Amino acid sequence: MPLDPQVQALLERVASGGQKPIDEIPIDEGRAVGRMLALFDGEPEPVVAVEDRRIPGPAGDIVVRVYRP
């Protein structure tokens, strides 16, 4: 089965080592790359519970979110 043309282009670019530094990638190009990479994520895991917590820090509380599968 042939690869999707967008995935093929991504793999060729990665193999060539021609990646730009992240701070030089235009926003629209970065978003396009993100969408292509999302193809490899698969289905998300179901989440049973989400809990917001605060952890004491040196300059005040640090807000965290804990996901339990």
Beta strands, then each sheet from edge to edge (+ up, - down):
strand 1: 49-55
strand 2: 62-68
sheet 1: 1+ 2-
end
